[in-house]
Amino acid sequence: MKCDPDLLWTLVQQDIDPGDESDSIAAHVETCVTCRATLADIGGDDAWWDDAKQWLTIREQDSGLPADDWQPHPPIDLSFLDEPHHPEMLGRIGRYDVETILGRGGMGVVLRAYDSDLHRSVAVKILAPEWAGSMPARQRFAREAQAAASVAHENVIPIYNVQSDATLPYLVMRYIPGVTLQRCVKATAPLDVATILRVAGQLSEGLAAAHRRGLVHRDIKPGNVMVGQNTDRVWITDFGLARAADSVTLTQTGIIAGTPHYMSPEQVRGEAVDQRSDLFSLGCVLYFLCVAKPPFDAENTLAVLHKIVSDDATPLASLRDDLPPSLVSLVHQMLRRSPAKRPADCQAVIDRLSDAQREHHDGK
């Protein structure tokens, strides 16, 4: 591929279809000093575009599907399962008889199973065979279990059991008979203000509980939030990218942590992150709750990443006129590119949401 500055700019400006051509451009950027310099001039430094290029090449390995991590994605090979206790089941892992496939993500498969000892349905997340031989992947998977199990809160899906030494490590979670927030919003938008505020409050409370344990989730997004059947309660799930704030990151193994539309600017740049990174991602989710689309959207991954580090989100007030001004102000503060300009912590977000609740109630 020949160097073409105009083509690079076109890609960043979303005027090129995603796919093989955008991937080939990203591959070329990796080895071309001239093109890397051009991209740096457009809006990011070398490290930023390193991460952007790396994301394109491994985007399906760790973050799952772009819209919703746990969408059905057949076929799934279940030959690793043992013979079930009952012939109508798909198979068995440990004491759990597998009933059906719930979905899959980049690092594993999620199954609905029946716990024959405790007589209850559970969700079993199994590390994919292609990852089970990777020590970094096993460490990441074990870390998910440790992180999630340490958080006891009504808005965080509880972990019941962990088998990290199994041939295929797996963890057992509460089964939630519902859908992801991604699907819920897409199916029912526009959400009324009361629902937006209720969901926002619950997400903030659950995330605050994780932050009190010293955790950074690193992948807060609608696909990692489960909604109950009557939509009155939500749960944060998939701490697969979470890490203790003082632990050594595993992203040096070549796995990018985060999902593009909901990544913070510091994640995009490959910088160190803290709990304020989660607040940016949560702000993106609240924006999505309000208008059913993320604040930074584009036709290809490079353009999304460029928007996150360079652009301001379209003002919510210009997209919807029934939102409490205090909610609009909060969301846009959470989306500030500088972590220092965001709310101080989840409790500050919770307090501001309470103000928005009162404002909404008084305005009725």
PyMOL commands that set and color helices and strands:
alter all, ss='L'
color gray80, all
select helices_A, chain A and resi 5-12+20-31+33-42+46-62+129-132+135-149+181-188+193-212+222-224+251-253+260-262+265-268+275-291+301-310+316-318+325-334+339-341+346-363
alter helices_A, ss='H'
color red, helices_A
select strands_A, chain A and resi 91-93+96-104+108-115+120-127+159-163+170-174+179-180+215-216+225-227+234-236+243-244
alter strands_A, ss='S'
color yellow, strands_A
deselect
rebuild
show_as cartoon
